[in-house]
């Protein structure tokens, strides 16, 4: 597809074993689609890390004892 259709072609270099694993898992969706979804998920995780870091900077670190208490209440 062309860039006008919302896609842009890229060339990436990765370990042979990684490439083989992607090909094995990609199945009928194709190598590029698999890699594009993986990159999109990583970008989501990076954005979440940014939010968490910002929140911790603004409000301080999470109190692990408080988290443990909340988790114990949820487990009931």
N, CA, C and O atoms as a GROMACS GRO file, in nm:
protein
  304
    1UNK      N    1   0.084  -0.119   0.000
    1UNK     CA    2   0.000   0.000   0.000
    1UNK      C    3   0.088   0.125   0.000
    1UNK      O    4   0.204   0.120   0.040
    2UNK      N    5   0.034   0.233  -0.044
    2UNK     CA    6   0.111   0.356  -0.053
    2UNK      C    7   0.098   0.437   0.075
    2UNK      O    8   0.009   0.411   0.157
    3UNK      N    9   0.188   0.535   0.091
    3UNK     CA   10   0.181   0.624   0.207
    3UNK      C   11   0.049   0.699   0.208
    3UNK      O   12  -0.002   0.732   0.316
    4UNK      N   13  -0.007   0.727   0.092
    4UNK     CA   14  -0.134   0.798   0.085
    4UNK      C   15  -0.246   0.717   0.148
    4UNK      O   16  -0.345   0.773   0.195
    5UNK      N   17  -0.232   0.585   0.149
    5UNK     CA   18  -0.334   0.498   0.208
    5UNK      C   19  -0.312   0.480   0.358
    5UNK      O   20  -0.385   0.402   0.421
    6UNK      N   21  -0.215   0.548   0.416
    6UNK     CA   22  -0.191   0.539   0.559
    6UNK      C   23  -0.080   0.445   0.599
    6UNK      O   24  -0.063   0.416   0.718
    7UNK      N   25  -0.004   0.398   0.504
    7UNK     CA   26   0.107   0.308   0.533
    7UNK      C   27   0.236   0.364   0.475
    7UNK      O   28   0.235   0.436   0.374
    8UNK      N   29   0.346   0.331   0.539
    8UNK     CA   30   0.478   0.368   0.487
    8UNK      C   31   0.569   0.247   0.501
    8UNK      O   32   0.574   0.184   0.607
    9UNK      N   33   0.640   0.215   0.396
    9UNK     CA   34   0.728   0.100   0.396
    9UNK      C   35   0.860   0.135   0.467
    9UNK      O   36   0.916   0.243   0.447
   10UNK      N   37   0.907   0.040   0.550
   10UNK     CA   38   1.033   0.057   0.622
   10UNK      C   39   1.116  -0.069   0.607
   10UNK      O   40   1.064  -0.177   0.577
   11UNK      N   41   1.244  -0.053   0.627
   11UNK     CA   42   1.334  -0.166   0.629
   11UNK      C   43   1.390  -0.178   0.770
   11UNK      O   44   1.439  -0.080   0.826
   12UNK      N   45   1.382  -0.297   0.829
   12UNK     CA   46   1.436  -0.318   0.963
   12UNK      C   47   1.534  -0.434   0.961
   12UNK      O   48   1.525  -0.523   0.877
   13UNK      N   49   1.626  -0.430   1.053
   13UNK     CA   50   1.724  -0.537   1.068
   13UNK      C   51   1.701  -0.603   1.203
   13UNK      O   52   1.690  -0.534   1.305
   14UNK      N   53   1.694  -0.736   1.204
   14UNK     CA   54   1.674  -0.808   1.329
   14UNK      C   55   1.751  -0.939   1.323
   14UNK      O   56   1.793  -0.984   1.216
   15UNK      N   57   1.768  -0.999   1.439
   15UNK     CA   58   1.836  -1.128   1.446
   15UNK      C   59   1.763  -1.230   1.360
   15UNK      O   60   1.641  -1.226   1.347
   16UNK      N   61   1.838  -1.321   1.302
   16UNK     CA   62   1.779  -1.425   1.218
   16UNK      C   63   1.677  -1.506   1.298
   16UNK      O   64   1.570  -1.537   1.247
   17UNK      N   65   1.710  -1.540   1.421
   17UNK     CA   66   1.618  -1.621   1.501
   17UNK      C   67   1.488  -1.545   1.528
   17UNK      O   68   1.380  -1.604   1.529
   18UNK      N   69   1.497  -1.414   1.551
   18UNK     CA   70   1.377  -1.334   1.572
   18UNK      C   71   1.293  -1.333   1.446
   18UNK      O   72   1.171  -1.351   1.452
   19UNK      N   73   1.356  -1.313   1.333
   19UNK     CA   74   1.286  -1.311   1.206
   19UNK      C   75   1.216  -1.444   1.180
   19UNK      O   76   1.102  -1.447   1.135
   20UNK      N   77   1.285  -1.553   1.208
   20UNK     CA   78   1.225  -1.686   1.188
   20UNK      C   79   1.106  -1.707   1.281
   20UNK      O   80   1.004  -1.763   1.240
   21UNK      N   81   1.119  -1.660   1.406
   21UNK     CA   82   1.008  -1.673   1.501
   21UNK      C   83   0.887  -1.591   1.456
   21UNK      O   84   0.773  -1.636   1.468
   22UNK      N   85   0.913  -1.471   1.405
   22UNK     CA   86   0.802  -1.387   1.355
   22UNK      C   87   0.734  -1.457   1.239
   22UNK      O   88   0.611  -1.466   1.236
   23UNK      N   89   0.811  -1.507   1.145
   23UNK     CA   90   0.752  -1.576   1.029
   23UNK      C   91   0.667  -1.695   1.074
   23UNK      O   92   0.560  -1.719   1.020
   24UNK      N   93   0.717  -1.769   1.174
   24UNK     CA   94   0.643  -1.886   1.224
   24UNK      C   95   0.512  -1.844   1.290
   24UNK      O   96   0.412  -1.915   1.277
   25UNK      N   97   0.511  -1.731   1.359
   25UNK     CA   98   0.391  -1.686   1.430
   25UNK      C   99   0.297  -1.602   1.344
   25UNK      O  100   0.176  -1.599   1.367
   26UNK      N  101   0.352  -1.536   1.245
   26UNK     CA  102   0.271  -1.442   1.166
   26UNK      C  103   0.159  -1.511   1.090
   26UNK      O  104   0.051  -1.456   1.074
   27UNK      N  105   0.185  -1.630   1.046
   27UNK     CA  106   0.081  -1.704   0.974
   27UNK      C  107   0.028  -1.625   0.856
   27UNK      O  108   0.103  -1.560   0.784
   28UNK      N  109  -0.103  -1.632   0.838
   28UNK     CA  110  -0.165  -1.571   0.721
   28UNK      C  111  -0.172  -1.419   0.730
   28UNK      O  112  -0.196  -1.353   0.629
   29UNK      N  113  -0.153  -1.361   0.851
   29UNK     CA  114  -0.162  -1.214   0.862
   29UNK      C  115  -0.040  -1.147   0.801
   29UNK      O  116  -0.047  -1.029   0.764
   30UNK      N  117   0.071  -1.219   0.789
   30UNK     CA  118   0.189  -1.166   0.724
   30UNK      C  119   0.288  -1.102   0.818
   30UNK      O  120   0.253  -1.054   0.926
   31UNK      N  121   0.411  -1.104   0.776
   31UNK     CA  122   0.524  -1.055   0.854
   31UNK      C  123   0.507  -0.908   0.890
   31UNK      O  124   0.521  -0.871   1.007
   32UNK      N  125   0.478  -0.825   0.792
   32UNK     CA  126   0.467  -0.680   0.816
   32UNK      C  127   0.355  -0.647   0.914
   32UNK      O  128   0.373  -0.564   1.003
   33UNK      N  129   0.240  -0.712   0.899
   33UNK     CA  130   0.128  -0.686   0.990
   33UNK      C  131   0.163  -0.727   1.132
   33UNK      O  132   0.129  -0.656   1.227
   34UNK      N  133   0.231  -0.840   1.148
   34UNK     CA  134   0.272  -0.888   1.280
   34UNK      C  135   0.366  -0.787   1.345
   34UNK      O  136   0.348  -0.750   1.461
   35UNK      N  137   0.466  -0.744   1.271
   35UNK     CA  138   0.563  -0.648   1.325
   35UNK      C  139   0.496  -0.515   1.355
   35UNK      O  140   0.525  -0.453   1.457
   36UNK      N  141   0.406  -0.469   1.268
   36UNK     CA  142   0.335  -0.343   1.292
   36UNK      C  143   0.254  -0.349   1.420
   36UNK      O  144   0.252  -0.253   1.497
   37UNK      N  145   0.185  -0.462   1.445
   37UNK     CA  146   0.108  -0.476   1.569
   37UNK      C  147   0.200  -0.479   1.691
   37UNK      O  148   0.168  -0.420   1.794
   38UNK      N  149   0.314  -0.545   1.679
   38UNK     CA  150   0.410  -0.551   1.790
   38UNK      C  151   0.464  -0.412   1.823
   38UNK      O  152   0.478  -0.376   1.940
   39UNK      N  153   0.495  -0.334   1.722
   39UNK     CA  154   0.545  -0.198   1.742
   39UNK      C  155   0.435  -0.112   1.804
   39UNK      O  156   0.462  -0.032   1.895
   40UNK      N  157   0.312  -0.126   1.757
   40UNK     CA  158   0.200  -0.049   1.814
   40UNK      C  159   0.183  -0.082   1.962
   40UNK      O  160   0.162   0.008   2.043
   41UNK      N  161   0.192  -0.210   1.999
   41UNK     CA  162   0.182  -0.249   2.141
   41UNK      C  163   0.295  -0.189   2.222
   41UNK      O  164   0.273  -0.144   2.334
   42UNK      N  165   0.416  -0.187   2.167
   42UNK     CA  166   0.529  -0.129   2.239
   42UNK      C  167   0.509   0.021   2.259
   42UNK      O  168   0.540   0.073   2.366
   43UNK      N  169   0.458   0.090   2.158
   43UNK     CA  170   0.430   0.233   2.173
   43UNK      C  171   0.327   0.258   2.282
   43UNK      O  172   0.338   0.355   2.357
   44UNK      N  173   0.225   0.171   2.291
   44UNK     CA  174   0.126   0.183   2.399
   44UNK      C  175   0.192   0.166   2.535
   44UNK      O  176   0.163   0.241   2.629
   45UNK      N  177   0.280   0.068   2.547
   45UNK     CA  178   0.352   0.046   2.673
   45UNK      C  179   0.441   0.164   2.707
   45UNK      O  180   0.449   0.205   2.823
   46UNK      N  181   0.508   0.219   2.607
   46UNK     CA  182   0.594   0.335   2.630
   46UNK      C  183   0.512   0.454   2.680
   46UNK      O  184   0.554   0.526   2.770
   47UNK      N  185   0.394   0.474   2.620
   47UNK     CA  186   0.307   0.584   2.663
   47UNK      C  187   0.260   0.561   2.806
   47UNK      O  188   0.253   0.656   2.885
   48UNK      N  189   0.227   0.438   2.841
   48UNK     CA  190   0.186   0.407   2.978
   48UNK      C  191   0.301   0.433   3.075
   48UNK      O  192   0.280   0.488   3.183
   49UNK      N  193   0.422   0.393   3.037
   49UNK     CA  194   0.539   0.422   3.121
   49UNK      C  195   0.554   0.572   3.143
   49UNK      O  196   0.587   0.615   3.254
   50UNK      N  197   0.531   0.652   3.040
   50UNK     CA  198   0.540   0.798   3.052
   50UNK      C  199   0.437   0.849   3.153
   50UNK      O  200   0.469   0.934   3.236
   51UNK      N  201   0.314   0.798   3.145
   51UNK     CA  202   0.209   0.840   3.238
   51UNK      C  203   0.245   0.800   3.380
   51UNK      O  204   0.231   0.879   3.473
   52UNK      N  205   0.291   0.677   3.397
   52UNK     CA  206   0.329   0.630   3.531
   52UNK      C  207   0.443   0.713   3.589
   52UNK      O  208   0.439   0.750   3.706
   53UNK      N  209   0.543   0.742   3.507
   53UNK     CA  210   0.655   0.824   3.553
   53UNK      C  211   0.608   0.963   3.592
   53UNK      O  212   0.650   1.016   3.695
   54UNK      N  213   0.522   1.023   3.512
   54UNK     CA  214   0.470   1.156   3.540
   54UNK      C  215   0.389   1.156   3.670
   54UNK      O  216   0.402   1.247   3.752
   55UNK      N  217   0.306   1.053   3.687
   55UNK     CA  218   0.225   1.042   3.808
   55UNK      C  219   0.314   1.025   3.931
   55UNK      O  220   0.288   1.086   4.035
   56UNK      N  221   0.417   0.942   3.920
   56UNK     CA  222   0.508   0.921   4.033
   56UNK      C  223   0.584   1.049   4.066
   56UNK      O  224   0.606   1.079   4.183
   57UNK      N  225   0.624   1.123   3.964
   57UNK     CA  226   0.693   1.249   3.987
   57UNK      C  227   0.601   1.349   4.058
   57UNK      O  228   0.644   1.422   4.147
   58UNK      N  229   0.476   1.350   4.018
   58UNK     CA  230   0.379   1.445   4.073
   58UNK      C  231   0.332   1.406   4.213
   58UNK      O  232   0.315   1.492   4.299
   59UNK      N  233   0.310   1.275   4.237
   59UNK     CA  234   0.247   1.230   4.360
   59UNK      C  235   0.337   1.144   4.449
   59UNK      O  236   0.297   1.108   4.560
   60UNK      N  237   0.455   1.112   4.403
   60UNK     CA  238   0.545   1.028   4.481
   60UNK      C  239   0.530   0.881   4.445
   60UNK      O  240   0.438   0.841   4.374
   61UNK      N  241   0.622   0.803   4.497
   61UNK     CA  242   0.624   0.660   4.468
   61UNK      C  243   0.505   0.590   4.531
   61UNK      O  244   0.449   0.636   4.631
   62UNK      N  245   0.467   0.479   4.471
   62UNK     CA  246   0.357   0.398   4.523
   62UNK      C  247   0.403   0.330   4.652
   62UNK      O  248   0.514   0.279   4.660
   63UNK      N  249   0.316   0.331   4.752
   63UNK     CA  250   0.344   0.265   4.879
   63UNK      C  251   0.312   0.116   4.862
   63UNK      O  252   0.195   0.079   4.848
   64UNK      N  253   0.414   0.033   4.862
   64UNK     CA  254   0.395  -0.110   4.836
   64UNK      C  255   0.308  -0.177   4.942
   64UNK      O  256   0.235  -0.271   4.911
   65UNK      N  257   0.315  -0.130   5.067
   65UNK     CA  258   0.228  -0.186   5.172
   65UNK      C  259   0.082  -0.156   5.143
   65UNK      O  260  -0.005  -0.241   5.165
   66UNK      N  261   0.055  -0.037   5.094
   66UNK     CA  262  -0.082   0.000   5.058
   66UNK      C  263  -0.132  -0.085   4.942
   66UNK      O  264  -0.247  -0.128   4.941
   67UNK      N  265  -0.045  -0.108   4.845
   67UNK     CA  266  -0.082  -0.193   4.731
   67UNK      C  267  -0.113  -0.334   4.779
   67UNK      O  268  -0.211  -0.395   4.736
   68UNK      N  269  -0.029  -0.387   4.868
   68UNK     CA  270  -0.051  -0.522   4.921
   68UNK      C  271  -0.185  -0.530   4.995
   68UNK      O  272  -0.257  -0.630   4.982
   69UNK      N  273  -0.218  -0.428   5.071
   69UNK     CA  274  -0.345  -0.426   5.144
   69UNK      C  275  -0.463  -0.424   5.048
   69UNK      O  276  -0.563  -0.493   5.069
   70UNK      N  277  -0.453  -0.344   4.943
   70UNK     CA  278  -0.561  -0.337   4.843
   70UNK      C  279  -0.576  -0.472   4.772
   70UNK      O  280  -0.688  -0.519   4.751
   71UNK      N  281  -0.465  -0.532   4.735
   71UNK     CA  282  -0.469  -0.662   4.667
   71UNK      C  283  -0.532  -0.768   4.757
   71UNK      O  284  -0.606  -0.854   4.710
   72UNK      N  285  -0.500  -0.763   4.887
   72UNK     CA  286  -0.558  -0.859   4.981
   72UNK      C  287  -0.710  -0.841   4.990
   72UNK      O  288  -0.784  -0.939   4.994
   73UNK      N  289  -0.755  -0.716   4.992
   73UNK     CA  290  -0.900  -0.688   4.995
   73UNK      C  291  -0.967  -0.739   4.868
   73UNK      O  292  -1.077  -0.794   4.874
   74UNK      N  293  -0.903  -0.720   4.754
   74UNK     CA  294  -0.960  -0.765   4.628
   74UNK      C  295  -0.965  -0.917   4.617
   74UNK      O  296  -1.052  -0.972   4.550
   75UNK      N  297  -0.874  -0.984   4.684
   75UNK     CA  298  -0.866  -1.129   4.678
   75UNK      C  299  -0.978  -1.197   4.758
   75UNK      O  300  -1.001  -1.316   4.741
   76UNK      N  301  -1.045  -1.123   4.843
   76UNK     CA  302  -1.153  -1.182   4.926
   76UNK      C  303  -1.272  -1.217   4.846
   76UNK      O  304  -1.371  -1.267   4.900
   0.00000   0.00000   0.00000
